[in-house]
Each structure stands twice: as structure tokens, then as C-alpha cells.
Amino acid sequence: MYKEESYNIISKNCLNIIKNNSPEKSINIISKMKVGNNNIGNEDALKIYKSFSNSIVDYDSKLYCNNISQYKNKVRVKLEKATKAANK
């Protein structure tokens, strides 16, 4: 089991990576992160990416107030790109 502090640090790092990089690059970076002696790997990197799906596109209430499907489509496209990157 990992300490709660370690989990918080990893979570913050992953969120920062996801917000500042493309889906493909995010998967690549996260998959190479070490937890203990092992890399996270593509499969778990994708799980992490999906767990932060509410943060991968910043929600602007003025921009999306009349078109929530536009926001959902942007999220869906990023998730599809991340999935493709993880399955390479």
C-alpha cells in the first residue's frame, strides 16, 4: 500500500501533466512514471487519464452554456486520442 502523501503527489503530477500536454504525450509521460520500482505502464496511464476526464477540458460556462454537447465532444475526442496512444 502506498502512503496517502505519495498518492496525492502522484495525482497532482498526473493532473498537471494532463492539463499541460496533448493526450498522446500525457499517456506517454504518465506511463513512464515510476511507482515503487515499476513504471505505471500504458494501461494504468489510460485509467489515470480517464479518472481525470472532468479536468481534461476546462469548462467555460459562457462558452458552453447553450451547447453542452460541444464540451462533451471535446472531452470524448481527447479520451479517444488517449485510448489510441495507450493501445500502441
N, C-alpha and C positions, 0 to 999 in steps of 0.2 A: 504494500500500500504506500502511496505517496503522501507526503505531508501536505496539508492544506495550502501552505505557503507556496510549495512547488507547483501545485495545481493552479493557483492564482497567477503566478509568474508565467507559466506556460500559456494560460488562457489570454492574458494581456498581450503577450508576444504574438500569439496567433491572430488575435483580433487586429493588432497593429499591422501585421503582415497582410491580412485580408483587405483592410481598408486602403492600403497604400500600394497594392500590386494588382496585376491582372489575375484572373482566376488561374490561368496556367502557371504563372510564376508563383502564385501563392501555394498551390499544391506542391510544386517543386521544392520550395523553401521549407514548408511545414514537414513534408515527407522526410527531409534530411535532418530535421531537428532530432537531437538525442534526448531520450528519456532513460535515465539509468545508463546502461551500456548499449542500448539498441536505438536504431533510427525509428521514427514513428512509422514511416512507410506510406505508400500511396493510399491504401485502403483506409487507414486511420486518418490520414490527412484529409481525405474526402469527407469522412464522418465529422471531423472538426469543422471543415468548411461549411457543411450543411447545418451544423449546430449554430453557426453564426449567420445563418441566412437572413435573419432580420436586420443584420448590420452591413450586408454587402452592398446595398444601395441605400444611400442616405434618403430618408423620406422628407420631402418638402411639401408641406400641406398646401401651400399656394399653387405649386406646380401640379400636384396630383389630386387636388380636391374634387375635381369633376371627372377624373379619369383614373380610378384606382387600378384598372386593368393595365394601364401603361406602366405603372410601378411594378405590378406583379410580373409583367412580361420582361422587364429589365432584370428582375431577380431570377426568373426562370432561365433566361439566356446565360447569365453568369453561372448558374448551377449546372447547366448543360456543358458549358466550356470546362468547368472544373471536373465534371464527371469524365469527359473525354480525356483530359490531361491525366487523370488518375488511372485510367484504363490503358494508357500507352505502354 
